[in-house]
Amino acid sequence: MFAGPSATTPRRTTRETAPAAPGHTRYWIDTDARLRRFSARLSGATDWLVATFSA
C-alpha cells in the first residue's frame, strides 16, 4: 500500500520543516504493478471512499 499526498497540501521534502499532514489517497498495487484498490478521503471526510478492482 502506498499513501499519496493531499491535492491541497504539498508534501514537505526537507528535515528542517515540520512534517506534512497525512495523505488523502491510498493505493494497493499487486506484484504485477496493477492497481487493486484505491482509497480516498473527500472534502475533509474522516471515512475512506474505497474502490476495489478485480483482475
N, C-alpha and C positions, 0 to 999 in steps of 0.2 A: 504494500500500500504506500502511495506517495501522497503527501498533502501539498496542495497548491496555495500560492499567496492569494490574498483577497484582491479583488479588482480595484478597490478603493484605497487599500493600504499597501504601499510598496514594501517589500522586504528590505531590511537593513543589511548591509553587507560587511560592515566593519565592526570590530570588537569594541571600539570606543563608544558606539552608540547603544542605546537601550534596545533590548530585543523587540521585534515586531510582534503584533498580535497574531494568534494562530490563524492559519489559512481557513478559507471558507469552502474549499473544494478538496475532495479526496479521490484518488484513482487507484483501482486494483488492476494490475497488469499481470497476465499469466507468463509462463516461461517462453511462450512463442511470441511475446510482445503484443498480445491482443488485449484490448480493454475489456474487462469482465464486469466491472461495476464502477459507477460514478456516483459520488455523493456531493451535495452542495447545501449550504445554508443560504437562504434567500432573504433579502431585506432585513437582516439582523435577527432572523428567527433563531431559536435555540434548538429546534428539531432539524434533523438532516432529511433532505429530499433525496431518495435513492433510486437510481436506475440500474437494473441488472441486465446484462446482455448474455445471451446463450451462444454456444458455438455454432 
